[in-house]
């Protein structure tokens, strides 16, 4: 293993490792991550999760991973979720409710169109 000699090399190494971890976790599939920390749950994340699952079932969508994670640290924007589509930026949505989630499924998950109205941020994949 090559020695890391600078902060830039360390950052690059970290990015490579995180990408490999993501590939193993998600297997190149579209992944929805619902934030389910206590702040998210208090703000309605369970309803968001159930609406996501219900909409995916109604539309008979398979091959999409729906998972959960803890608090992202921006509690005032809960409930939140992330859409991770291989080859596209990771999109973080916030201030969600059941109807917004249903629109995200149709517009973003199915049709690939980011719903800009509720985007908190995007990260390169």
C-alpha positions in Angstrom: 0.0 0.0 0.0 1.3 3.4 -1.0 2.0 6.0 1.8 -0.2 9.0 1.8 1.9 12.1 1.8 -0.5 15.0 1.6 -4.0 16.1 2.6 -5.0 16.0 -1.0 -3.9 12.4 -1.3 -5.9 11.6 1.8 -9.0 13.2 0.5 -8.7 11.4 -2.8 -8.2 8.1 -0.9 -11.2 8.7 1.2 -13.4 9.4 -1.9 -12.2 6.2 -3.6 -12.9 4.1 -0.5 -16.4 5.7 0.1 -17.3 5.0 -3.6 -16.3 1.4 -3.2 -18.4 1.1 0.0 -21.3 2.7 -1.8 -21.0 0.2 -4.7 -21.1 -2.7 -2.3 -24.0 -1.4 -0.3 -26.2 -0.4 -3.1 -25.0 -2.6 -5.9 -25.5 0.0 -8.6 -29.2 0.2 -7.9 -31.3 3.3 -7.3 -31.5 3.8 -3.5 -33.8 5.9 -1.4 -32.5 6.8 2.1 -35.1 8.2 4.5 -33.7 10.0 7.5 -35.1 8.4 10.6 -33.4 10.0 13.5 -35.5 11.0 16.4 -35.9 14.5 14.9 -37.0 13.0 11.6 -39.5 10.7 13.3 -41.0 13.5 15.3 -41.4 15.5 12.1 -43.1 12.7 10.2 -40.4 10.5 8.7 -42.4 7.4 9.4 -45.3 8.7 7.2 -42.7 9.7 4.5 -41.2 6.2 4.6 -44.7 4.5 4.4 -45.7 6.8 1.5 -42.5 5.9 -0.3 -43.1 2.2 0.1 -46.8 2.5 -0.8 -46.1 4.5 -4.0 -43.4 2.1 -5.1 -45.8 -0.8 -4.5 -48.7 0.9 -6.3 -46.5 1.5 -9.4 -45.0 -2.0 -9.2 -41.4 -0.6 -9.1 -38.8 -3.1 -8.2 -35.0 -2.9 -8.2 -35.0 0.2 -5.9 -33.6 -0.1 -2.4 -35.4 1.8 0.3 -33.4 2.2 3.5 -33.1 4.5 6.4 -30.3 6.4 8.2 -30.1 8.6 11.3 -30.0 12.3 11.6 -28.2 14.4 9.0 -27.8 17.3 11.3 -30.2 19.7 9.7 -33.2 18.9 11.8 -35.2 22.0 10.8 -35.6 20.4 7.3 -37.0 17.1 8.5 -38.5 14.9 7.2 -35.7 14.3 4.7 -34.7 11.7 2.1 -32.0 11.2 -0.4 -32.3 9.7 -3.9 -29.1 8.0 -5.1 -29.3 7.0 -8.8 -26.1 5.5 -10.2 -24.3 8.0 -12.5 -26.2 11.0 -11.2 -25.7 13.4 -8.3 -27.1 12.3 -5.0 -30.1 14.5 -4.3 -31.2 15.5 -0.8 -34.8 16.5 -0.3 -36.3 18.1 2.8 -39.4 19.5 4.4 -41.4 16.5 3.0 -44.8 15.1 3.4 -46.6 12.2 1.9 -47.8 14.0 -1.3 -44.3 15.4 -2.0 -42.8 11.9 -1.6 -45.3 10.6 -4.2 -44.3 13.3 -6.6 -40.6 12.5 -6.0 -41.3 8.9 -6.9 -43.0 9.8 -10.2 -40.8 12.7 -11.3 -37.3 11.7 -10.0 -37.3 7.9 -9.4 -39.3 7.0 -12.5 -38.7 9.8 -14.9 -35.2 11.0 -13.7 -36.3 14.7 -13.2 -35.1 16.3 -9.9 -38.0 18.1 -8.1 -36.1 21.3 -7.5 -38.7 22.8 -5.2 -37.7 20.6 -2.3 -33.9 20.1 -2.9 -31.7 20.9 0.0 -28.5 19.9 -1.8 -26.8 17.6 -4.3 -23.6 15.7 -4.0 -21.6 14.3 -6.9 -21.9 10.5 -7.1 
